[in-house]
C-alpha cells in the first residue's frame, strides 16, 4: 500500500463515521422534538413514547427537516396548541445541540 492509499482509506473511514454520527444526531433530535411536542399536547408517557417514534419515522418521508416540521406544526395545531413554524424551527435548532451533546457524552 502506498501513502496515498492509506490517506484515501482514512478519509473514507472518517466520512463514514461523520455520516453515521449525523444520522444518529438527527434521529436523537427528532425523538427529543417528539417528546417536546408531546409535553405541549399533554400526552401520557405511553403516548409520548409512541409519538416520539412517529416523529422519527416522519423524517424518512423526504430529505431535509420540512417533513418533521410540517408534522409537528400540524399535530400541535390539531391538538389546540398555539404554535407556528418558527417556534418549531427554534426548538429543532436547540434540540439539535442537545442531541449532539447527549451523543458526545455517551461516548
N, C-alpha and C positions, 0 to 999 in steps of 0.2 A: 504494500500500500504506500501511496505517496502522501506527502503532507497535504496536498490538495484534496485527496480522497478523505483523509481524516477530518479536515475542516468542513468539507461538504456534509459528511455524516453528522458532525457536531451541530451544524446549522439545522439540518433536518430534524434531529432529535430535539433541539431547543424549540423549533417551530411546533412540533407535535405536542410538546409539554405546554407551550403557551396556549395553543388552541384548546387543549383539554382543560386547562385552568379557566379560560374564558367561558367555556361551556358550563363548567361547574359553578362559576360565579353567577352566570345568568340564571341557571336553574335555582340556585340558593336565593338569589334576589327575587325571583318570581314566587317562590314559596313564601318568603317574607312579605311580599306585596299581597299575596292571598291572605295571609294572617292579618295584615294591616287592614285590608278591606273587610274581612270577616268581623274584626273588632268593631268597625264602624257600623256594620249591619247587625251587630249584637247576636251573632250566631253562637250556637252551643259549641263546646270543644270538639265534638264529633263532626259537626257541620263545618267547623273551621278547618279541620284536617282535610276533609273531602274537598272543600272549596280551594284550599291552597294547592292541592294536587290538580284540580281543574285549571287553575291559573297556569301552572307549569305546563300542562298539556296544551293550553291555548297558544303558547309561544311557538308551537310547531306548525301552526296554520300558514304563516307566511314569514318571510325574512324581516328582521327588524323588530322593533318593540310596539309597532302600531296595533298589532292584533291583541296584545296583552292590555294595552291602554284602552282600546275600544271595549274589551270585555269588562274591565273594571269600571269604566265610566257607565256603561250600560247597566251592569248589575247594581252598582251603588245607586244610580238614579231610580231603577226599578224598585229598590228597597226603601225609597223615600229619603235617602241620604243626599243632602245638598252637596254636590261636587261638580268639578269641571275638569277638563283635560289638563290644565296647568297644575292643578293640585295633585293629580295622579302622576304627572311627569316629575314634579318636585319630590314626591315620595319615592318614585323609581330611582332618581338620582341618589337620594340619601340612602336608600336600601342597597344600592349597588356598592357603595362604600362599606356599608355594614357587612354585606355578604363577603366581600373581599377580605375584610378584617377577620371574620369568623373562619374563613378557609385558611388564612395565613396562621392563625392561632392554632388550628387543628394540626398543622404540620409538625 
